[in-house]
């Protein structure tokens, strides 16, 4: 169900942020602040976060030199700590918790530095299963083709009975070109079913490094170091469709204006018939899926240069049910903010709504690395907060004040200033 968000549509991003700044006007009061029990400096709690209707998983990839995942369960008061996940014989520098995906009774945790049972540090994915309210270790996944430092598990996506795992330094196609490994649920076990590489693999392209999109049977993978149109490390996006037991490339997307070292596609989000491709410090390209042939067509560009308070804009993305959250973690000396856009066809497409940060965010917190979004609920990591890391949880619907704030029947400047004041104090 789409959130019933009441948005002030007469205020542009430039007017609002330029007038008062994120620090004063855009404090959206969080519903809850989560911290790691017995946290220590440098553990990067909140370096990864994933949640569904009942569970929230927060990764600390730097914890104890191995990594950790904290489990939070939802009750009537919010999220309560319910334990932690432990993988099978994790190595030092495993980075357990670097990437997490929840899918029903399954939880997948990437450990891109782990050796696993093979003894070779190709990376692993630790699989956990929910039974009678408890999460327990179920399986360790490793790639069929692997070598040291392949970083298998650095990115994950899942849908239905399919799990896809990125290994951005895999040599399956070209040295350090990257690959994505597909797994399917067979009874109670996950088994590898395919190795996915682009039609034009390239050495050092890092295919599969960042977010992987998997929705409606389409797989979307970035290769941020792919050379394009004569530009070095310009970046590209590859789209694959399922044909019987194989993943077949159906489309390749490139930036309208490629440039050297742009790394186009460092963030990817897919929701329904919309695909968002982010490029840090540059902007977000919005694609819509054509009904006739299922191809992705460019519709809009959300430019970082048009939005104040956008340092690091598009380092992380999350999209769900017509809402798009875009991280800008370098604002304010790496304090970070999140910009929220909404899809409004009558207003010209994707439009800026507001920007916000957690209460007490400070330099070096990196708020918005990463972001998880589900309806009107948003969870944002701040892996540098207080030197320990934190996760901020928001109910976006409660962060927005009515349009006609003074009740005079008009939407005017008086409402604008009341709007700003209420964002300072929190909406009633």
N, C-alpha and C positions, 0 to 999 in steps of 0.2 A: 504494500500500500504506500502511495506517495505521501510524503510528509506535507501537512497543511501549513506551509510557511507563508507568513505575511511579510512581504518585503517592501521596503521603501524604494519605489522604482524611479522617483524623480531625482535621486541623488546619484551623480556619476562617481565612478571610482576616483577620478582625479580630484573632483570637488571635495569629496568627503575626506580622503586621505591627505590631500594637500592642505586642507583647512586645519585639521587637528592632529593628524598623525595617528598611526596605529596604537602607540603606547597610551594615548589618552582615550580615544573614541571607540576603539574596537576590542575592548576587553570583554570577550564573551565568557561569562562565568562558567567554569567547568562544573560538571555534576560531581566529579570525583577525581582525586589524584591518587594514583597507585605508585607504590614504591616497593622495591625488592626487600624482603625481610633479610636482615643482616647484610645489607649491601655494603660493598667496599668500593673505594675509588677505582676508576678505570674499568669497571665491569660492563659499562654501557647498557645498563638495564633500559629497556625501551628501544633498543636498536632494531627490534622487529616487534610488530604487534599484529595480531589477528583475532577476530572474535566472531561469534555467531549469536543466536538467540539465548544460549545457555552458558557458553564458555568464552573466556578471553585468555589467550596465550601471549606472554610477553617474553621476548628473547633477550638474553644478556650474552652476546657472543664473546665477550672478553672475560667472563667470570672464571676465576680460578685457573686461567690459562687454557681452559677447555671449552667453556661456554655452558649456559644453563637456560632452561625455560621454566618460567613460573606459571602456574595454573591458577586462574581465578574463576569462581563459579558465581552465577547470578542468583541473588535472592531478592526479597522485597525491598531491601535497603540499597542495593547496588551490587558491586563486585566484591567478593570476599576471597581472600587467599585460601586455596584448597590444596596446595602442595606444589610439587615440581616434577618435571619429567627427567628421567635418566636413561640415556641410550646404552648401547652395548659397547663396552671396552673402548671408550673414546680416548683418542690420543691428545697430547699437548698440542695446542694450536688447532684443535678441531673446528673451532668456530661454531660449535653446536648452538643452534638458535639463530643462525644468520638469516634464515628464511623459514617461514612457517605457513602451512596451509591447513585449514580445518575443512572437513567435508563429512558432515553427518557424524558417524561413529568413528571416523578416522582422523588422525592428526599426523601430518608429515613435517619433519624437521630437517632442514638442510644442515649438513656439517661439511662444508667444502674443503676443509683442511684435514679431514679424518682419513686414516688408513683402513679402518675397519678390519674385517677378518682376512682380507687379502694381504695385509701388511704393506701395501703400496698406497701412498698418500694421494689417491685420486679424488677423494671425497666420498661421502656416503649420505644417504637419506635414512633417518631413523623413523620408523613407522610405529605409531601407537594406536591402540584401539580402546574404545570406551565400553565398559561392561559394568552394569549395575552401579553406575555413578562414579566409577574409578577408571582412570587412564593407566594402561599398562603397556609395556613394550611388546610389540608384535613381530617386527621384522626389520632387518637391515638391508637396504638396497645399494648395490654397486653397479657400475656400468659394465657392459660386456666388452667394451673397448676402452681401455684406460691406461693412463701413465701418471707419473708423479706430477702434482700441481695442475691437474686438469680442472680442478674446482667443480667437480660434480656435486650438485646440491646448492649452487650459488643462487639459483632461481627455481621457482616451483609454480605450477598451476594445476588445478584439478577440476574435473567435471564428470559427473556420473560415475562410471567405472574406469575412468582414465586419469592417470597422473603423468605429467610431463616434467622433466628435470633438466635444467640447463647445466652445461659444463663448458664454460666459455673458452677454456684453453685446451679443449680436446683436439686431438690430431685426426679425428675420424675423417675429416675432409681434407684440410690443409693444416700444417703446423700452427697451433694456437688459433686456428680458424674458428673453433667452437662447434658444438653440436647440442642437440636436444634429444634426450632419451625418453621414449614413451613406455609406460607400464600400464598393464590392465589387471583388474581384479579377477583372479581365477580361483573360485571357491573362497578360501580364507586367506589367500596369498596374492601378492602383487608380483607379476612376472613381466620382464621386458618384452615388448612386442615390436619395437621399431627404433631405428636410429635416424634422426631427422637432420639433414643438412641442406643448405640452399643449393640451387642449381648452379650458382657461380661462387663456390667456396673460395676464400682468399686467405692467405697467410696473415695471421694477426687480426682478423676481422672481429673477433670476440663475439661471435654469434651466441646468444643465450646468456649474456652477462647480466642484464637487468631484468626487469619484470617481463614475465611471459603472460600473454593473454590467451585464454581458452574459454570460449563461449559459443554455444550453438554449433559445436562441431568444427569451429574454425580456430586454428592455432596461429597466434601472432607473435613473432620473435624479432627482436632488434639485433642488429650487428653494428654497434656504434663506431667501430674502427674500420668499417668498410670504406675503401676508396671509391669515389664516384665522380664521374664527369671531370676527371683530371685533378680532383681535390683529394688530398690525403686525409684519412680518418674523418671523412664527411658523415658517414653513417647511412644506414638503410634499414627498412622494415620488410620482413618477409611474412607472407600469409600462406597457410597450408590448409587444405581440406582433406577429409578422410575419404579414401576410396578403398573399400574392402579392408584389408589389413595394413594398408600403406597410407602414409601422409604425403600428399602431392602438392607441390608448390603451385598456387593459383594466381599469385600476384606479388609484385615487388613495388614498394613505395619508396620514393626518395624525396628529399627536401626540394621545395620550389626554388630555393636559392642556396645550393650547397656551398660549403666553405671549408677551408683547411681546418682540421681539428675541431669541427663543430660538434661531433659526436651526437648527431641527430638521432633521437629515439632513446635517450638515456632513461626515460620513464614512459611506460605504456599502460593504458587502462582501457578496458573494453566492457561495454554494458549494452546489451541488446543490439540495436543497429547503429551504435556510435562507438568510434574508436578515437582515443586521445593519444597523441604522440608528443611527448614533452622533450624539450632540449634546454638544459639548464642555462639560465641567463639570457635565453633567446625568446622562448615562447612555447605555445602548445598549438599543434595543428589538429583540427577536428575533422574527422572523416565520417561520412554516413554510408551505410551499406545500401547499394542500389537494389530495389526490389526485383528488377528484371533479370539481372545476371549475378547478383550476390557480390559484386565487386565493390571495393571501397573507393568513394569519390570525395575529394577535398571540398569542404564546405566553409571553413572559417579558420582564421588564425588569431589566437589570443596572444597579443604581443606583450612581452615583458616591458618594453620601452614605454608603453602607454599606461602603465600602472605604477604609481609611486610605491615605495616600500616593497620593491620586488627583487632585492639582491638574492641571487640563488633561485630565482623563480623557476619552477618546474623541475626541481630536483626530485620530487616525489609527486605522484598523482594517485587519486582514488576517485572512482565514479560509480554511482548507483542511483537508479530511478530518477534520472533527470537532474542530479546534482553532481558537480565536479569540484573536488577539493584539490588545490594546487599548493604545494609547499614552497616556501621561500625562506629557507633556513639560515641564510646569511644576512638577513636584515638585522640591524642593531648590533653589529659585532658578533654575528652568529647566534643571536638570541632566537630569531625565527618567528615567522607568522605563517598563517594559512589563509589563502584567498579562496572564497567560495563563489562558484558560478552556478547558474541555473539555466536549463534549456527552456527558452520562451520563444516559440515560433513567431508569435505576433509582434515580438519586440526585436526581431532580427536574428534570432538564434540563441547562442550561448552568451548570457549577459552577466556582468559582475554584480554580486550582491553585497558582500562585505568582506573584511579581513579581520582576523582575530588572533590572539595568542593566549596562552594560559596565564593565570594569575602568578605573578612573581617571576615570570621568565626573565632571564638575564643574559648577559653576554656569554657566549660559549655553550648555551643550553642546546642549540640545534633543534628547537621545537619544530615539529613537522617532518622529522626524519625518524620513522616513516609515518604514513597515514593509512588508517583503515576506516571504511565508510560502509554503513549498512542502514539504508533508509535515512532517517534523520539523526541516527547515532553516529558519532565519530570518535575514534580513538587516535591520539597522536603521541608518538614517541618523542622524547627529549633526552637523548642518550647522554648529554653532557650536564643535565640539571644537577646542581649541587655537587658536581663531581661524581655522582653516583648513577644518575639516570632516573627517569620517571616516565609515566604514561598518564596523559590527561584524557579524561573522558567527558564528552559533551553531548547534550541533547540540543541539537541545532534549532528545533522548533521553539525552545524556550529562550533563545538568544535574540529573537527578533521582536521589536516593538510594533504596535499598530501604526498605520499610516497617518490617520487623522488624530494625532496625539492630544490636541487641546480640545477636541470635540466640537469645533466650530463649523464643521461641515466642509472645510477647505483643506487642501493639501498645499501648504505654503511654507515660507521661511520660518515662521514660528514653530511649525512641526519639526523642521530640520534641527533647530537648536535644542528642542526638547529631546529629539532623537539622540543627539550627541550626549546630553546629560545622562540619559537613561542607560546608555552603553557604559558610562563610567560607573554607575551605581549597580547596574544589572537590571534587566527588564523585570517589571513586577509580575 
